Amino acid sequence: MTKIGVIGCGLMGFGIATNLICKGFEVTVYDTNPEAVARVVEKGGSGAVSVPELAKSSDVVILSLPTTDLVERVLLDEEDGALHIMKPGSAILDMSTNDVARTRRIEGLASSVGISYFDCPVSGGPDGASSGTLTIMVGGPENAFQQVSSVLQAMGEHVEYMGSSGAGQIVKLCNNMVVGGIISLLGEALLTGERAGISKEKLRELFQKGSAQSRVMDVFGPAMIHETYDVVMFSLDNMLKDLTLYQSLASNVGVPTTISDAPLELFKRANAVGSGSRDSTAVAELLEREAVT
């Protein structure tokens, strides 16, 4: 399989598409924003004017979209959806982070028309997408996994098959709940330490030398320390979506959300004051505003 279609050319989709172009794949892209398509075309890709046009010519369709609703519309729309256009034997790699139950429904519909559907949420951000070093958590039909393995390996440094449909989403939602929770706690702890007389820089240095060391601090700590909340690594909107999906998942399997309630509410408050399009670490700014002076 060498003909790849990428739907969604935002920060992640652009990185995914251009990385695949560099690795010799024939890549066609579609996005509702013509400028986003043009940026990929400048790097050697082709642009499609519609989802059906892209679906007709692709062996593998990759989705990089912000919501489950949009994934369903792109795939299942009766007139413009990809699923009824794609060739039997082709595959879909949904690299978005989505609802588990709805992911499984889409997989069932795809399977019924001879198309392999994999949920493939990722970790690694735009830099990982551009360099092909993403961590990719894969759920879907095991008997078709080898069919898409070479494409996944071209995008990811760590590609892990997690199990049947929805398994990739489960891992990613749990992962992002942990990340969102640590961001929230770091924001509070850094502010507390600073107010008590220790600089955030010194706190970060000592955290990373001791048992509080975390990858989250490496990735998101600089933004909280230097207050660069408008430089978006992972938007607050997207984190709020993922935390909400995590809580729905936890509720569905009967797990109390006593611990995750706090970060979810913090992200909701930050979103309510207009920080949705900023970086996830903008919750630290909200904590500082709310702190008693």
C-alpha positions in Angstrom: 0.0 0.0 0.0 1.6 3.3 -1.1 -1.3 5.6 -1.8 -2.2 7.5 1.4 -5.0 10.0 2.0 -4.8 12.3 5.0 -8.0 14.1 6.1 -7.3 17.0 8.4 -4.2 19.1 7.9 -3.8 20.9 11.2 -0.6 20.8 13.2 -0.7 17.0 13.6 -2.1 16.2 10.1 0.5 18.5 8.4 3.3 16.7 10.3 1.9 13.2 9.5 1.4 14.0 5.8 4.8 15.7 5.2 6.7 12.9 7.1 5.0 10.3 4.9 5.9 12.3 1.8 9.5 12.4 2.9 9.5 8.6 3.3 8.3 8.0 -0.3 4.6 7.6 0.1 2.2 9.0 -2.4 0.1 11.4 -0.3 -3.2 13.2 -1.1 -4.7 15.5 1.5 -8.1 17.1 2.2 -9.0 19.9 4.6 -11.8 22.4 4.7 -9.1 25.1 4.9 -7.5 25.5 1.4 -4.4 27.1 2.9 -3.8 24.0 5.0 -3.9 21.9 1.9 -1.6 24.2 0.0 1.0 23.9 2.7 1.2 20.2 2.2 1.1 20.5 -1.6 4.2 22.8 -1.3 6.0 19.8 0.4 5.2 17.4 -2.5 1.7 16.1 -1.7 -1.5 16.3 -3.8 -4.7 18.1 -2.8 -8.2 16.7 -3.1 -11.2 19.0 -3.5 -13.5 16.6 -1.5 -13.5 13.6 0.8 -14.9 11.3 -1.9 -12.2 12.3 -4.3 -9.5 11.4 -1.7 -11.3 8.2 -0.7 -11.4 6.9 -4.3 -7.7 7.1 -4.8 -6.4 6.0 -1.4 -5.3 2.5 -0.1 -5.1 3.9 3.4 -7.1 6.9 4.7 -5.6 8.6 7.8 -7.9 10.8 9.9 -6.5 13.6 12.1 -9.6 15.4 13.3 -10.6 17.2 16.5 -14.0 15.5 17.4 -15.8 12.2 17.2 -18.7 14.0 15.5 -16.4 15.2 12.7 -14.9 11.7 12.3 -18.4 10.2 11.9 -19.4 12.9 9.4 -16.3 12.4 7.3 -16.7 8.7 7.2 -20.5 8.0 7.3 -22.2 10.9 5.6 -24.5 9.5 2.9 -23.4 11.8 0.2 -19.9 12.9 1.1 -18.6 10.2 3.5 -15.5 8.2 2.7 -16.7 4.8 3.8 -19.1 4.0 1.0 -16.5 5.3 -1.6 -13.4 3.4 -0.4 -12.4 0.2 -2.1 -12.9 -3.1 -0.3 -9.6 -4.3 1.2 -8.5 -0.7 2.0 -8.0 0.6 5.5 -8.7 3.6 7.8 -6.3 4.8 10.4 -8.1 7.2 12.8 -5.4 9.0 14.6 -7.9 11.2 16.5 -8.8 10.7 20.1 -12.4 9.7 20.3 -15.2 8.1 22.2 -14.7 4.3 22.7 -18.3 3.2 22.0 -18.6 5.3 18.9 -15.2 4.1 17.7 -16.5 0.5 18.0 -19.6 1.3 16.1 -17.6 2.8 13.2 -15.4 -0.2 13.1 -18.4 -2.5 12.8 -19.8 -0.5 9.9 -16.4 -0.4 8.1 -16.0 -4.2 8.6 -19.4 -4.8 7.0 -18.2 -3.2 3.8 -14.8 -4.9 3.7 -12.7 -2.1 5.1 -10.3 -2.4 8.1 -10.8 0.4 10.6 -8.1 1.0 13.3 -8.2 3.5 16.1 -4.7 4.9 16.3 -4.5 7.8 18.8 -1.0 9.2 19.2 1.3 10.8 21.7 4.3 13.0 20.7 2.7 16.2 19.4 3.4 18.0 16.1 7.2 17.5 16.5 6.7 13.7 16.7 4.3 13.8 13.7 6.9 15.7 11.6 9.8 13.5 12.6 7.9 10.1 12.5 8.7 9.4 16.1 5.1 9.3 17.5 3.9 6.7 20.0 0.9 5.1 18.4 -1.7 3.0 20.4 -3.6 0.8 18.0 -6.9 -0.9 18.3 -8.6 -2.9 15.6 -8.8 -6.2 13.8 -5.6 -8.1 14.6 -5.8 -10.2 11.3 -5.4 -7.0 9.3 -2.8 -5.3 11.4 0.1 -6.3 9.2 -1.7 -4.7 6.3 -1.1 -1.3 7.8 2.0 -2.0 9.8 4.5 -0.4 7.3 2.5 2.9 7.3 2.3 3.0 11.1 6.0 2.2 11.4 6.7 5.2 9.1 4.8 7.5 11.4 5.8 6.1 14.8 8.9 5.2 16.8 6.7 3.1 19.2 3.8 1.3 17.6 1.8 -0.8 20.0 -1.1 -3.1 19.0 -3.3 -2.9 22.1 -6.2 -5.2 21.1 -9.6 -5.1 19.4 -11.5 -2.0 18.3 -11.4 0.8 20.9 -8.3 -0.5 22.7 -6.2 2.3 21.4 -8.7 4.9 22.5 -8.9 3.4 26.0 -5.1 3.7 26.4 -5.0 7.2 25.1 -7.8 8.5 27.2 -6.2 7.0 30.4 -2.9 8.5 29.3 -4.3 12.0 28.8 -6.2 11.9 32.1 -2.8 11.3 33.8 -1.2 14.1 31.8 -4.0 16.5 32.5 -4.0 15.6 36.2 -0.2 16.1 36.4 -0.4 19.5 34.6 -3.0 20.6 37.1 -1.0 19.5 40.1 2.2 20.9 38.8 0.5 24.3 38.2 -0.6 24.3 41.9 2.7 23.0 43.3 4.9 25.4 41.3 2.7 28.4 42.3 2.7 27.3 46.0 6.5 26.9 46.0 7.0 30.2 44.3 4.7 32.0 46.8 6.6 30.4 49.6 9.9 31.7 48.3 11.4 29.1 45.9 11.6 29.9 42.2 9.7 27.7 39.7 13.0 27.1 37.9 14.6 25.7 41.1 11.5 23.6 41.9 11.5 22.1 38.4 15.2 21.3 38.7 14.8 19.5 42.0 11.6 17.7 41.0 13.4 16.2 38.0 16.2 14.9 40.2 13.9 13.2 42.7 10.8 11.0 42.9 8.6 13.7 41.5 10.3 13.4 38.1 8.0 13.2 35.2 7.9 13.4 31.4 5.0 15.8 31.8 7.3 18.3 33.5 9.8 17.9 30.6 7.2 18.6 28.0 4.9 21.1 29.7 7.0 22.5 32.5 8.8 25.2 30.5 5.4 26.7 29.4 4.3 27.0 33.0 7.6 28.4 34.2 7.9 30.9 31.5 4.2 31.5 31.1 4.2 30.9 27.4 0.5 29.8 27.3 -0.1 31.1 23.8 2.4 28.8 22.3 0.2 25.8 21.8 1.7 22.3 22.1 -1.7 20.7 23.0 -4.7 23.0 23.2 -6.8 23.3 26.3 -9.9 22.6 24.3 -8.5 19.2 23.2 -7.4 18.3 26.7 -10.8 19.2 28.1 -12.4 17.0 25.4 -10.2 14.1 26.3 -10.7 14.4 30.0 -14.5 14.5 29.4 -14.3 11.3 27.3 -12.2 9.7 30.0 -14.8 10.4 32.6 -17.5 9.0 30.4 -15.4 5.8 29.9 -14.8 5.5 33.7 -18.5 5.9 34.4 -19.4 3.3 31.8 -17.2 0.7 33.5 -18.3 1.6 37.0 -15.1 3.4 38.2 -15.6 6.4 40.6 -14.0 9.6 39.3 -13.2 11.1 42.7 -9.6 11.9 41.7 -10.2 13.0 38.1 -13.1 15.3 39.0 -10.7 18.0 40.2 -8.6 18.4 37.0 -11.7 18.2 34.8 -13.3 21.0 36.8 -10.1 23.1 36.5 -10.0 22.7 32.8 -13.7 23.6 32.5 -13.1 26.8 34.5 -10.1 27.7 32.3 -12.2 27.1 29.2 -15.1 29.2 30.5 -12.8 32.2 30.8 -11.7 32.0 27.2 -8.5 29.9 27.3 -9.8 27.0 25.1 -7.6 27.9 22.1 -4.5 28.4 24.3 -2.1 25.7 25.6 -3.3 23.2 28.2 -0.9 24.7 30.6 -3.0 27.9 30.8 -4.7 26.2 33.7 -1.7 27.3 35.7 -2.5 31.0 34.9 -6.0 30.4 36.1 -4.7 29.0 39.4 -2.6 32.1 39.8 -5.6 34.4 39.2 -7.7 32.5 41.7 -5.0 32.4 44.4 -5.6 34.7 47.4 -3.0 37.5 47.3 
